[in-house]
Amino acid sequence: MLMSRIRLKVKEIAIEKGFNQSSLSRYAMVDFKTVKRLYRDPYRDVNISTLVKIAKTLKVTVNDLIEEEDDN
């Protein structure tokens, strides 16, 4: 049975859009430690409201921040 897991693309998209951890945290009004954790561990569980704030700041959809990977 194939399992999949979710990987967040926050770091890649933020960098592409010109944000560093500090500026993303400030503009999205998300705690810096949370942003730092998402950059370091893209498989970390995160509150959907946090993803919504980050997506709005980056001008992308929440779906754009999520990537489903096969867990092999």
ABEGO torsion letter per residue (X at the ends): XBBBBBBBAAAAAAAAAGBBAAAAAAAAGBBAAAAAAAAABAABBBBAAAAAAAAAAAGBBAAAABBBBBBX
